[in-house]
């Protein structure tokens, strides 16, 4: 870290100054190397917000990892789903001379200018969960998150197997999709992954797609609209669990049985999703692992020791459904 280097040279200069003067040496206590390394690593984290169970688990992963006991000072800012707040947060981190910045960008675009300021300040930037669309990828050190396109593919791969098992593989299937926040990496990847796989199945028909902003109340609102407009919905794909929970409320209110009358696939695989699968209301949830804190801490430690890190780092993820939910639930950490 630059600040630690400056401190080292400062003390080194003092040591040289007093090396020939025993009286001064007696009056000044030179910090040991061990004492110097007790300085906390200051990390600024600009979080999206608290819009979902996944996000809450992600935040807790960072707060429980970046503690004073572990050698860190965490400056955490909840940006309340506003990109302008994230830009302000990054500039605030620069002013506070943090050692590292972690950013979970709300959307992918609009970052070139402020990230250039971060680079100019010599602060390594780590992206978590979502990606940025910038011309110069040297503006960030690495990105940690899920493979969102593959997550979208996995949802349809699971659907293919499920319909085959149900003897419905050749039926005409009407699908509606609740997207996340438009322009977010998770939304872009999952939308593209789902579309890619649906295009390979002539009997699958994506009849409606609309954003619910990853929010439960909006998921319910949009699903209510879908149900009024399209009486024959076979499958709902919700790009996070919370929107699926809202949609389940709307399906029940419409007199239909979630998980039976309408097959429901969601993303994230949070604790409450497993409970919904066990109840039979949610058919499957594609995992998006939120526990990024330890992986980011590992990256910071590598950078501290002068090691290089990979530009893209995926976290491990799986797919869960009603058949394995009860068995897996006790193992869930979020």
DRENMAR-986119 format. One record per residue (C-alpha): x, y, z. Coordinates in nm, 2 decimals. Layout:
<recs>
<rec <X,Y,Z>>
...
</recs>
This chain:
<recs>
<rec <0.00,0.00,0.00>>
<rec <0.13,0.35,-0.08>>
<rec <0.05,0.48,0.26>>
<rec <0.25,0.20,0.43>>
<rec <0.54,0.26,0.19>>
<rec <0.54,0.63,0.28>>
<rec <0.54,0.54,0.65>>
<rec <0.82,0.30,0.60>>
<rec <1.05,0.55,0.43>>
<rec <0.96,0.81,0.69>>
<rec <1.08,0.58,0.97>>
<rec <1.37,0.47,0.76>>
<rec <1.48,0.83,0.73>>
<rec <1.45,0.88,1.11>>
<rec <1.66,0.57,1.16>>
<rec <1.93,0.70,0.93>>
<rec <1.92,1.04,1.10>>
<rec <1.97,0.91,1.45>>
<rec <2.22,0.63,1.36>>
<rec <2.51,0.85,1.45>>
<rec <2.36,1.03,1.75>>
<rec <2.31,0.81,2.06>>
<rec <2.14,1.09,2.27>>
<rec <1.87,1.14,2.01>>
<rec <1.83,0.76,1.97>>
<rec <1.76,0.74,2.34>>
<rec <1.48,1.00,2.32>>
<rec <1.30,0.86,2.01>>
<rec <1.14,0.52,2.00>>
<rec <1.15,0.36,1.66>>
<rec <0.85,0.14,1.58>>
<rec <0.93,-0.22,1.51>>
<rec <0.84,-0.38,1.18>>
<rec <0.57,-0.58,1.36>>
<rec <0.42,-0.26,1.50>>
<rec <0.41,-0.10,1.16>>
<rec <0.22,-0.40,1.01>>
<rec <-0.06,-0.37,1.27>>
<rec <-0.21,-0.08,1.07>>
<rec <-0.55,-0.17,0.94>>
<rec <-0.61,-0.21,0.57>>
<rec <-0.89,0.05,0.49>>
<rec <-1.15,-0.09,0.24>>
<rec <-1.44,0.12,0.10>>
<rec <-1.74,-0.08,-0.03>>
<rec <-2.01,0.09,-0.24>>
<rec <-2.30,-0.16,-0.22>>
<rec <-2.60,-0.16,-0.44>>
<rec <-2.85,-0.14,-0.16>>
<rec <-3.07,-0.39,0.03>>
<rec <-3.32,-0.48,-0.23>>
<rec <-3.32,-0.85,-0.18>>
<rec <-3.23,-1.14,0.06>>
<rec <-2.93,-1.21,-0.17>>
<rec <-2.80,-0.85,-0.13>>
<rec <-2.84,-0.87,0.25>>
<rec <-2.64,-1.19,0.26>>
<rec <-2.38,-1.03,0.03>>
<rec <-2.34,-0.73,0.27>>
<rec <-2.31,-0.95,0.57>>
<rec <-2.04,-1.15,0.40>>
<rec <-1.83,-0.84,0.37>>
<rec <-1.91,-0.70,0.71>>
<rec <-1.82,-1.03,0.88>>
<rec <-1.50,-1.06,0.68>>
<rec <-1.36,-0.71,0.68>>
<rec <-1.33,-0.66,1.06>>
<rec <-1.06,-0.51,1.28>>
<rec <-0.99,-0.85,1.42>>
<rec <-0.90,-0.96,1.06>>
<rec <-0.69,-0.65,1.00>>
<rec <-0.93,-0.43,0.82>>
<rec <-1.13,-0.11,0.85>>
<rec <-1.44,-0.13,0.64>>
<rec <-1.62,0.19,0.52>>
<rec <-1.95,0.06,0.40>>
<rec <-2.20,0.27,0.20>>
<rec <-2.55,0.15,0.11>>
<rec <-2.61,0.34,-0.22>>
<rec <-2.99,0.27,-0.22>>
<rec <-2.99,0.15,-0.59>>
<rec <-2.88,0.49,-0.72>>
<rec <-2.58,0.51,-0.95>>
<rec <-2.53,0.87,-0.86>>
<rec <-2.48,0.76,-0.49>>
<rec <-2.22,0.51,-0.60>>
<rec <-2.02,0.77,-0.79>>
<rec <-2.03,1.00,-0.48>>
<rec <-1.93,0.71,-0.26>>
<rec <-1.62,0.64,-0.48>>
<rec <-1.51,1.00,-0.47>>
<rec <-1.56,1.00,-0.09>>
<rec <-1.34,0.69,-0.07>>
<rec <-1.07,0.88,-0.27>>
<rec <-1.09,1.17,-0.02>>
<rec <-1.05,0.93,0.27>>
<rec <-0.75,0.77,0.11>>
<rec <-0.87,0.42,0.14>>
<rec <-0.63,0.14,0.04>>
<rec <-0.88,-0.06,-0.17>>
<rec <-1.22,0.01,-0.32>>
<rec <-1.49,-0.26,-0.38>>
<rec <-1.77,-0.16,-0.61>>
<rec <-2.09,-0.36,-0.68>>
<rec <-2.21,-0.14,-0.98>>
<rec <-2.59,-0.10,-1.01>>
<rec <-2.57,-0.08,-1.39>>
<rec <-2.28,-0.14,-1.63>>
<rec <-2.25,0.20,-1.80>>
<rec <-2.13,0.55,-1.70>>
<rec <-1.82,0.46,-1.50>>
<rec <-1.52,0.57,-1.72>>
<rec <-1.47,0.91,-1.56>>
<rec <-1.50,0.82,-1.19>>
<rec <-1.30,0.50,-1.23>>
<rec <-1.02,0.71,-1.40>>
<rec <-1.02,0.92,-1.08>>
<rec <-0.98,0.61,-0.87>>
<rec <-0.69,0.49,-1.09>>
<rec <-0.53,0.84,-1.07>>
<rec <-0.55,0.81,-0.69>>
<rec <-0.36,0.48,-0.71>>
<rec <-0.63,0.29,-0.53>>
<rec <-0.69,-0.07,-0.66>>
<rec <-1.05,-0.12,-0.75>>
<rec <-1.22,-0.46,-0.72>>
<rec <-1.56,-0.52,-0.88>>
<rec <-1.80,-0.75,-0.69>>
<rec <-2.12,-0.92,-0.83>>
<rec <-2.18,-0.69,-1.13>>
<rec <-1.96,-0.57,-1.41>>
<rec <-1.88,-0.23,-1.57>>
<rec <-1.87,-0.15,-1.93>>
<rec <-1.55,0.07,-1.98>>
<rec <-1.31,0.12,-2.27>>
<rec <-1.01,0.07,-2.05>>
<rec <-1.02,-0.25,-1.84>>
<rec <-0.71,-0.14,-1.65>>
<rec <-0.95,0.08,-1.45>>
<rec <-1.02,-0.22,-1.23>>
<rec <-0.80,-0.49,-1.10>>
<rec <-1.04,-0.79,-1.10>>
<rec <-1.41,-0.89,-1.10>>
<rec <-1.56,-1.15,-0.86>>
<rec <-1.91,-1.29,-0.92>>
<rec <-2.14,-1.54,-1.08>>
<rec <-2.14,-1.65,-1.45>>
<rec <-2.48,-1.48,-1.52>>
<rec <-2.51,-1.61,-1.88>>
<rec <-2.45,-1.96,-1.76>>
<rec <-2.71,-1.91,-1.48>>
<rec <-2.97,-1.82,-1.75>>
<rec <-2.87,-2.13,-1.95>>
<rec <-2.90,-2.35,-1.64>>
<rec <-3.26,-2.23,-1.58>>
<rec <-3.37,-2.36,-1.92>>
<rec <-3.15,-2.67,-1.90>>
<rec <-3.34,-2.76,-1.58>>
<rec <-3.67,-2.68,-1.74>>
<rec <-3.59,-2.91,-2.03>>
<rec <-3.52,-3.20,-1.80>>
<rec <-3.83,-3.13,-1.58>>
<rec <-4.07,-3.12,-1.88>>
<rec <-3.91,-3.44,-2.01>>
<rec <-3.97,-3.60,-1.68>>
<rec <-4.33,-3.48,-1.67>>
<rec <-4.40,-3.61,-2.03>>
<rec <-4.44,-3.26,-2.16>>
<rec <-4.13,-3.22,-2.36>>
<rec <-4.31,-3.17,-2.69>>
<rec <-4.59,-2.95,-2.56>>
<rec <-4.62,-2.58,-2.66>>
<rec <-4.49,-2.40,-2.36>>
<rec <-4.57,-2.03,-2.28>>
<rec <-4.31,-1.86,-2.08>>
<rec <-4.31,-1.52,-1.90>>
<rec <-4.00,-1.36,-1.76>>
<rec <-3.94,-1.11,-1.47>>
<rec <-3.62,-0.93,-1.54>>
<rec <-3.40,-0.76,-1.28>>
<rec <-3.28,-0.40,-1.29>>
<rec <-3.23,-0.32,-1.66>>
<rec <-2.87,-0.27,-1.75>>
<rec <-2.74,-0.46,-1.44>>
<rec <-2.49,-0.74,-1.52>>
<rec <-2.71,-1.01,-1.37>>
<rec <-3.01,-0.90,-1.57>>
<rec <-2.81,-0.88,-1.90>>
<rec <-2.64,-1.22,-1.85>>
<rec <-2.95,-1.40,-1.73>>
<rec <-3.17,-1.25,-2.00>>
<rec <-2.92,-1.35,-2.27>>
<rec <-2.87,-1.70,-2.13>>
<rec <-3.24,-1.77,-2.12>>
<rec <-3.30,-1.63,-2.47>>
<rec <-3.01,-1.83,-2.61>>
<rec <-3.16,-2.16,-2.48>>
<rec <-3.52,-2.08,-2.56>>
<rec <-3.42,-2.01,-2.92>>
<rec <-3.31,-2.38,-2.94>>
<rec <-3.66,-2.50,-2.85>>
<rec <-3.92,-2.43,-3.11>>
<rec <-4.21,-2.53,-2.88>>
<rec <-4.10,-2.27,-2.61>>
<rec <-4.26,-1.93,-2.65>>
<rec <-4.14,-1.63,-2.45>>
<rec <-4.47,-1.44,-2.46>>
<rec <-4.38,-1.15,-2.21>>
<rec <-4.08,-1.01,-2.05>>
<rec <-4.07,-0.71,-1.81>>
<rec <-3.85,-0.57,-1.54>>
<rec <-3.94,-0.61,-1.17>>
<rec <-3.61,-0.44,-1.06>>
<rec <-3.52,-0.74,-0.84>>
<rec <-3.78,-0.62,-0.59>>
<rec <-4.05,-0.84,-0.44>>
<rec <-4.33,-0.59,-0.45>>
<rec <-4.26,-0.51,-0.82>>
<rec <-4.24,-0.88,-0.90>>
<rec <-4.59,-0.92,-0.76>>
<rec <-4.72,-0.61,-0.95>>
<rec <-4.58,-0.73,-1.28>>
<rec <-4.70,-1.08,-1.24>>
<rec <-5.05,-0.95,-1.17>>
<rec <-5.04,-0.78,-1.50>>
<rec <-4.91,-1.09,-1.68>>
<rec <-5.19,-1.30,-1.53>>
<rec <-5.45,-1.06,-1.65>>
<rec <-5.31,-1.03,-2.00>>
<rec <-5.20,-1.40,-2.06>>
<rec <-5.44,-1.66,-1.93>>
<rec <-5.23,-1.96,-2.04>>
<rec <-4.89,-1.91,-1.87>>
<rec <-4.70,-2.24,-1.83>>
<rec <-4.37,-2.12,-1.69>>
<rec <-4.25,-1.81,-1.50>>
<rec <-3.88,-1.73,-1.49>>
<rec <-3.80,-1.47,-1.22>>
<rec <-3.44,-1.33,-1.23>>
<rec <-3.42,-1.34,-0.85>>
<rec <-3.59,-1.52,-0.56>>
<rec <-3.76,-1.21,-0.42>>
<rec <-3.95,-1.13,-0.74>>
<rec <-4.06,-1.50,-0.75>>
<rec <-4.19,-1.46,-0.39>>
<rec <-4.40,-1.16,-0.50>>
<rec <-4.52,-1.35,-0.81>>
<rec <-4.62,-1.64,-0.60>>
<rec <-4.85,-1.41,-0.40>>
<rec <-5.00,-1.28,-0.73>>
<rec <-5.06,-1.64,-0.86>>
<rec <-5.23,-1.74,-0.54>>
<rec <-5.45,-1.43,-0.55>>
<rec <-5.55,-1.52,-0.90>>
<rec <-5.68,-1.86,-0.78>>
<rec <-5.39,-2.06,-0.93>>
<rec <-5.15,-2.30,-0.76>>
<rec <-4.78,-2.19,-0.78>>
<rec <-4.54,-2.47,-0.87>>
<rec <-4.82,-2.67,-1.03>>
<rec <-5.04,-2.46,-1.25>>
<rec <-4.74,-2.24,-1.33>>
<rec <-4.38,-2.38,-1.31>>
<rec <-4.16,-2.12,-1.14>>
<rec <-3.79,-2.09,-1.18>>
<rec <-3.59,-1.82,-0.99>>
<rec <-3.23,-1.72,-0.93>>
<rec <-3.01,-1.67,-0.62>>
<rec <-3.11,-1.98,-0.41>>
<rec <-3.14,-1.80,-0.08>>
<rec <-3.27,-1.97,0.24>>
<rec <-3.63,-1.86,0.18>>
<rec <-3.62,-2.01,-0.17>>
<rec <-3.54,-2.35,-0.03>>
<rec <-3.84,-2.32,0.21>>
<rec <-4.06,-2.23,-0.09>>
<rec <-3.94,-2.53,-0.28>>
<rec <-4.01,-2.76,0.01>>
<rec <-4.36,-2.62,0.03>>
<rec <-4.40,-2.69,-0.34>>
<rec <-4.46,-2.33,-0.44>>
<rec <-4.12,-2.28,-0.62>>
<rec <-4.00,-2.55,-0.86>>
<rec <-3.63,-2.46,-0.89>>
<rec <-3.37,-2.19,-0.80>>
<rec <-3.05,-2.13,-0.98>>
<rec <-2.78,-2.04,-0.74>>
<rec <-2.60,-1.71,-0.74>>
<rec <-2.35,-1.72,-0.46>>
<rec <-2.35,-1.40,-0.25>>
<rec <-2.06,-1.49,-0.02>>
<rec <-1.80,-1.27,-0.19>>
<rec <-1.63,-1.13,0.12>>
<rec <-1.37,-1.40,0.18>>
<rec <-1.28,-1.42,-0.19>>
<rec <-1.23,-1.04,-0.21>>
<rec <-1.02,-1.06,0.11>>
<rec <-0.81,-1.33,-0.04>>
<rec <-0.75,-1.11,-0.35>>
<rec <-0.65,-0.81,-0.13>>
<rec <-0.40,-1.03,0.06>>
<rec <-0.25,-1.14,-0.27>>
<rec <-0.22,-0.78,-0.39>>
<rec <-0.06,-0.68,-0.06>>
<rec <0.21,-0.94,-0.11>>
<rec <0.27,-0.83,-0.47>>
<rec <0.11,-1.12,-0.64>>
<rec <-0.09,-1.09,-0.97>>
<rec <-0.46,-1.19,-0.97>>
<rec <-0.69,-1.32,-1.25>>
<rec <-0.90,-1.05,-1.42>>
<rec <-1.22,-1.26,-1.40>>
<rec <-1.30,-1.48,-1.10>>
<rec <-1.63,-1.68,-1.09>>
<rec <-1.77,-1.81,-0.76>>
<rec <-1.90,-2.18,-0.75>>
<rec <-2.28,-2.22,-0.81>>
<rec <-2.54,-2.49,-0.85>>
<rec <-2.90,-2.56,-0.93>>
<rec <-3.16,-2.67,-0.67>>
<rec <-3.52,-2.79,-0.70>>
<rec <-3.80,-2.96,-0.50>>
<rec <-3.62,-3.29,-0.51>>
<rec <-3.30,-3.18,-0.33>>
<rec <-3.42,-2.87,-0.14>>
<rec <-3.49,-3.04,0.20>>
<rec <-3.15,-3.22,0.19>>
<rec <-2.96,-2.91,0.10>>
<rec <-3.13,-2.66,0.33>>
<rec <-2.93,-2.74,0.65>>
<rec <-2.61,-2.66,0.45>>
<rec <-2.72,-2.32,0.34>>
<rec <-2.53,-2.02,0.48>>
<rec <-2.76,-1.76,0.34>>
</recs>
